[in-house]
Amino acid sequence: MATEPTWEELLGSKNWDGLIDPLNLSLRNFVLHCGDLSQAPMDAFNNDQGSKYAGSSRYGKKSFFEKVMLESASDYEVRAFLYAPTKLVSPSTMFNNSKSDDSWDRDSNMIGYIAVTTDEVSQASGRREIYIVWRGTVTFAEWMNDLDRGLVSAQELVPSEKDPKKVPGVMAGWLKMYVSSNPDSTFTNLSARTQLQKKIEELRNQYKDEKLSIIATGHSLGASLATLSAFDLVENGIRDIRVAAVVSASPHVGDQVFVDRVEMYPNLKVFRTWNTHDNVPSFPQTKWGEYRAVGVELKVDKHKSPYLKTFADEHNLQGLLHVVSGWNGDNKPFEWSGKRSLALANRDTDLLKDDYLIPVHWWVEHNRGMIRNENGEWVLVQDEPEPEFKNVDGNEG
């Protein structure tokens, strides 16, 4: 009988040896859990341009996991939202946009969140888990940024490295999203990178007497940012706790120097899950800057599921999680356990065969956040975003 992997082994302490083929049940559940956390900021993101708060999270920290209907919602607390500028030109670009008079400004987008396990869960498990979750692509500007495939120097992420040959190259689009700021924005006068660093430092101080671990996760664009941010945290000082990027359908992040740099640190591991028919994890191709895949991979074949249409959205997160839930290996049959709802495969696309009579695109925001008040008027009700970070001058941002 196989020994149950420890928490450290699930985070890659042994490079997931013996856990992938066949897929270990605990690792399967952990990958699915990270996938569900990655879905949450997509569900919470307000992309309705008619809304006063377009670009923000529809839900506040206290209600976030309940509103996105995370299965284990009561086990986690959102401690911070992460924001990125809506317009990105080059790394560390400073903008001259006028600040909005509203408390929420339209120059910022919620790009992710940081969450921790609750005191009750942490005491029961003997560890405190910190999750850094990045959102996938939604807006047009983000799509344009995703196509900025040039390989650029990540020198600002490795300031101590003086040898140019040891400075990793990363895709320009991912770096822009991560390090750009807007001094006139209430929410992004600090880059997402700086927001993350400040909050992680705060949490490490708060829980310094507990057994900590950091898990960065995301899908697609979010997977790239998760990998980049996990590397950045370890590169710049977090060497005493385990840090893992557990990501779904990740494009290439950097070159061979980046891969080598990641592998320098024994406490940093990357685990990538992707569908072999999905083209995104092969982007950018190696002919554009010699990109290389990083970390250990779980590669699944969506076409092995008898429940899914053969030619449908190969990049969809829920489709990928559906396959993971029944995956046993290349040479073993797909076995649906029934523990993950089959209907989820159709929640935001059209993947399931018509025989199952599951509506397509069935996950929708109820009335787009509109409710009828006591006067019979239909009004928008949404948790108003609140700035929580401060810039170097001590101003809220």
C-alpha positions in Angstrom: 0.0 0.0 0.0 1.4 3.4 -1.1 2.4 5.8 1.7 0.3 9.0 1.8 2.4 11.9 0.7 3.3 14.6 3.3 2.3 18.2 2.8 5.9 19.0 1.9 5.9 16.2 -0.8 2.7 17.7 -2.3 4.6 21.0 -2.6 7.4 19.2 -4.4 10.0 18.4 -1.8 10.7 15.2 -3.8 9.8 16.6 -7.2 6.5 14.7 -7.1 8.4 11.4 -7.8 5.9 8.5 -7.8 2.9 10.7 -7.5 2.1 11.5 -11.2 1.7 8.2 -13.1 -0.6 6.9 -11.7 -1.9 10.2 -10.3 -1.9 10.1 -6.6 -5.3 10.9 -5.1 -4.0 13.6 -2.7 -2.0 15.3 -5.5 -5.1 15.1 -7.7 -7.2 16.8 -5.0 -4.6 19.4 -4.4 -4.4 20.3 -8.1 -8.2 20.5 -8.3 -8.2 22.7 -5.2 -5.7 25.1 -6.7 -7.8 25.1 -9.9 -10.9 26.1 -7.9 -9.0 28.9 -6.2 -7.8 30.1 -9.6 -11.4 30.2 -10.9 -12.5 32.4 -8.0 -11.0 35.7 -9.2 -12.4 35.1 -12.7 -15.9 34.7 -11.2 -15.5 37.7 -8.9 -14.1 40.1 -11.6 -16.5 42.8 -12.7 -16.1 43.1 -16.4 -19.3 45.0 -17.0 -18.3 48.3 -18.4 -21.6 49.8 -17.4 -20.8 49.3 -13.8 -19.3 52.0 -11.6 -16.9 49.4 -10.3 -15.9 47.7 -13.5 -12.4 46.2 -13.1 -12.8 45.5 -9.4 -13.9 42.4 -7.4 -17.6 42.2 -7.1 -17.2 40.8 -3.6 -15.3 42.0 -0.5 -12.8 40.0 1.5 -15.3 38.7 4.1 -17.8 37.3 1.6 -15.5 36.5 -1.3 -15.2 32.7 -1.0 -18.9 32.3 -0.1 -20.0 34.4 -3.1 -17.8 32.4 -5.6 -19.2 29.2 -4.0 -15.8 27.7 -3.1 -16.5 24.2 -1.7 -14.4 24.9 1.4 -15.2 28.6 1.6 -15.1 28.7 5.4 -11.5 27.4 5.5 -9.9 30.5 3.9 -9.7 34.2 4.4 -8.9 36.8 1.7 -6.3 39.1 3.2 -5.6 41.3 0.2 -6.6 41.9 -3.4 -3.9 42.5 -6.0 -4.3 45.2 -8.6 -2.6 46.0 -11.9 -2.9 49.1 -14.2 -5.4 48.8 -17.0 -2.9 50.2 -19.5 0.6 48.6 -19.9 3.3 50.0 -22.1 6.6 48.7 -20.7 8.0 47.5 -17.4 7.9 50.1 -14.7 6.1 52.6 -16.9 4.7 55.6 -15.2 1.4 57.0 -16.5 -0.1 60.4 -16.4 -3.7 59.6 -16.3 -6.1 61.8 -14.2 -7.3 60.2 -11.0 -11.0 59.5 -10.8 -13.1 61.3 -8.2 -14.7 58.0 -7.2 -13.2 55.7 -4.5 -12.7 53.2 -7.3 -10.7 54.3 -10.3 -11.1 52.8 -13.7 -7.4 52.8 -14.3 -7.0 49.7 -12.2 -8.0 46.0 -12.5 -8.2 43.4 -9.8 -5.6 40.8 -11.0 -5.6 38.4 -8.0 -5.8 38.0 -4.3 -3.9 36.6 -1.3 -5.6 34.3 1.1 -4.6 32.2 4.2 -6.1 29.3 6.0 -8.2 30.2 9.0 -7.0 29.8 12.5 -9.2 26.8 13.0 -7.9 25.0 9.9 -4.3 26.0 10.6 -4.4 24.7 14.2 -5.9 21.4 13.1 -3.3 20.8 10.3 -0.4 22.2 12.2 0.5 24.6 9.3 -0.5 28.0 7.9 -1.0 28.0 4.1 -0.6 31.3 2.2 -2.1 31.3 -1.3 -1.2 33.8 -4.0 -3.9 33.5 -6.7 -3.6 35.3 -10.0 -6.5 35.9 -12.5 -6.5 34.8 -16.1 -7.0 37.1 -19.1 -10.3 39.0 -19.3 -9.9 42.5 -20.8 -8.9 43.5 -24.3 -5.8 45.3 -22.9 -4.7 42.0 -21.2 -5.2 40.1 -24.4 -2.9 42.6 -26.2 -0.4 42.2 -23.4 -0.5 38.4 -23.7 0.8 38.8 -27.2 3.8 40.8 -26.2 6.0 37.8 -26.5 9.5 39.5 -26.7 12.1 38.1 -24.3 13.3 40.9 -21.9 15.8 41.1 -19.1 14.4 40.4 -15.6 17.3 42.3 -14.0 15.0 44.1 -11.6 13.9 40.8 -10.2 17.5 39.7 -9.6 19.2 43.0 -8.5 22.1 41.2 -6.8 23.2 39.4 -10.0 26.0 41.2 -11.8 26.8 38.6 -14.4 24.6 39.4 -17.5 24.7 35.8 -18.6 23.0 34.8 -15.3 20.2 37.3 -15.6 17.0 35.5 -16.7 15.0 36.5 -19.7 11.2 36.5 -19.3 8.3 37.3 -21.6 7.7 41.1 -21.7 3.9 40.7 -21.3 4.1 38.9 -18.0 6.8 41.2 -16.6 4.8 44.3 -17.6 1.7 43.1 -15.8 3.8 42.2 -12.7 5.9 45.4 -12.3 4.0 48.2 -13.8 2.5 51.0 -11.6 0.4 54.1 -12.1 1.3 57.0 -9.7 -2.1 58.6 -10.3 -4.1 55.5 -9.5 -5.5 55.0 -6.0 -5.0 51.2 -6.3 -2.0 50.8 -8.5 0.4 53.5 -7.4 2.3 50.4 -6.2 2.9 47.6 -8.7 1.3 44.2 -8.2 4.8 43.0 -7.3 5.2 45.5 -4.5 1.7 45.0 -3.3 2.5 41.3 -3.0 5.9 41.8 -1.3 4.4 44.1 1.3 1.5 41.7 2.2 3.7 38.6 2.3 6.1 40.3 4.6 3.2 41.3 6.8 1.8 37.8 6.9 5.3 36.3 7.6 5.6 38.6 10.6 2.1 37.8 11.8 2.6 34.1 11.6 6.3 33.9 12.4 5.7 31.3 15.1 3.8 29.0 12.8 4.8 26.5 10.1 4.3 28.5 6.9 4.2 27.6 3.2 3.3 29.7 0.2 1.4 28.4 -2.8 1.1 30.5 -6.0 -1.5 29.5 -8.4 -3.4 30.6 -11.5 -4.6 29.6 -14.9 -3.1 30.8 -18.2 -2.0 34.4 -17.7 -2.5 33.7 -14.0 -0.2 30.7 -14.2 2.6 32.8 -15.7 2.2 35.4 -13.0 2.1 32.7 -10.3 5.4 31.2 -11.6 7.0 34.6 -11.9 5.9 35.8 -8.4 6.9 32.5 -6.7 10.4 32.8 -8.2 10.6 36.5 -7.3 9.7 35.9 -3.6 12.4 33.2 -3.3 15.0 35.0 -5.3 14.6 38.0 -3.1 14.8 36.4 0.3 12.3 33.7 1.1 14.5 30.7 1.6 13.3 29.4 4.9 9.9 28.1 3.9 8.6 26.0 1.1 7.2 27.9 -1.9 5.4 26.2 -4.8 3.7 27.4 -8.0 0.9 24.9 -8.8 -0.5 26.2 -12.0 -2.8 25.3 -14.9 -2.3 25.7 -18.6 0.7 27.9 -18.2 2.4 29.5 -21.2 6.2 29.7 -21.2 7.5 32.3 -18.8 11.2 32.6 -19.5 14.3 31.2 -21.1 16.8 28.5 -20.0 18.5 30.9 -17.7 15.1 31.4 -15.9 14.6 27.7 -15.6 18.1 27.2 -14.2 17.6 30.1 -11.8 14.4 28.5 -10.5 16.1 25.2 -10.0 18.8 26.8 -8.0 16.5 27.0 -5.0 15.6 23.8 -3.1 12.6 25.4 -1.5 11.0 26.5 -4.8 9.1 24.1 -7.0 6.8 24.5 -10.0 4.1 22.0 -11.0 2.3 22.5 -14.3 -0.9 20.8 -15.4 -2.0 21.1 -19.0 -4.0 19.5 -21.8 -1.9 18.1 -24.6 -4.3 19.5 -27.2 -4.0 23.1 -25.8 -1.7 25.3 -27.7 -1.3 28.0 -25.0 1.3 26.1 -22.9 3.5 26.0 -26.0 3.4 29.8 -26.4 5.6 31.6 -27.0 7.3 29.0 -29.1 11.0 28.5 -28.7 11.8 30.2 -32.0 10.7 33.5 -30.3 13.5 34.0 -27.8 14.4 30.5 -26.9 11.6 30.0 -24.3 11.7 26.9 -22.1 9.1 25.1 -19.9 9.8 25.2 -16.2 9.1 22.7 -13.5 7.4 19.2 -13.3 4.4 18.6 -15.6 1.2 16.7 -15.4 0.1 16.4 -19.0 -3.4 15.1 -19.6 -5.4 14.3 -22.7 -8.9 15.9 -22.8 -9.9 13.6 -25.6 -9.7 10.6 -23.3 -12.8 11.8 -21.4 -16.0 10.1 -22.8 -18.0 13.0 -21.5 -16.5 15.8 -23.5 -16.9 16.9 -27.1 -13.7 16.1 -29.0 -13.3 19.5 -30.6 -14.1 22.2 -28.1 -12.3 24.8 -25.9 -9.0 23.0 -25.2 -7.8 25.8 -22.9 -10.8 26.0 -20.6 -9.9 25.7 -16.9 -13.0 23.7 -16.0 -12.4 21.3 -18.9 -8.9 20.8 -17.7 -10.0 20.2 -14.1 -12.7 17.7 -15.3 -10.0 15.7 -17.0 -7.7 15.8 -14.0 -10.5 14.5 -11.8 -10.7 11.3 -13.9 -7.1 11.0 -15.1 -5.1 7.8 -14.3 -2.3 8.1 -16.8 -1.6 7.8 -20.5 -2.0 4.0 -20.5 -5.0 3.7 -18.2 -8.6 4.4 -18.8 -10.3 7.6 -17.8 -12.3 6.9 -14.6 -14.9 9.4 -13.5 -15.3 9.2 -9.7 -18.4 11.4 -9.5 -16.8 13.5 -6.7 -16.5 16.5 -8.9 -19.7 17.7 -10.5 -19.9 16.8 -14.2 -21.9 20.0 -14.8 -18.9 22.2 -14.0 -17.4 21.3 -17.4 -20.2 23.4 -19.0 -20.3 26.3 -16.5 -18.7 28.9 -18.8 -18.3 27.1 -22.1 -19.7 24.3 -24.2 -17.7 21.1 -23.5 -20.1 18.4 -22.5 -21.7 16.1 -25.0 -25.3 17.1 -25.6 -26.6 13.8 -24.2 -26.0 15.0 -20.7 -28.5 17.9 -21.1 -26.4 20.4 -19.2 -27.0 24.0 -20.2 -23.9 25.7 -21.7 -22.4 28.9 -20.1 -24.7 28.4 -17.1 -22.6 30.2 -14.6 -23.8 33.9 -14.5 -23.8 36.7 -12.0 -27.3 37.0 -10.7 -28.9 40.1 -12.3 -25.3 41.5 -12.7 -25.4 42.6 -9.1 -28.7 44.6 -9.4 -31.3 44.2 -6.6 -34.6 45.9 -5.9 -34.5 48.2 -2.9 -37.2 49.0 -0.4 -38.6 51.7 -2.8 -38.9 49.2 -5.6 -36.0 50.7 -7.5 -33.4 48.4 -9.2 -30.0 49.5 -7.9 -26.4 48.1 -8.2 -25.2 46.6 -5.0 -21.5 45.6 -4.8 -18.8 45.7 -2.2 -17.0 49.0 -2.7 -13.3 48.5 -3.2 -11.0 49.9 -0.5 -7.4 50.8 -1.0 -5.1 48.8 1.4 -1.6 49.4 0.3 0.6 52.5 0.9 3.2 54.0 -1.3 6.6 55.2 -0.2 5.2 58.5 0.9 2.8 56.9 3.3 -0.3 57.7 1.2 -2.9 55.1 0.8 -2.9 53.3 -2.6 
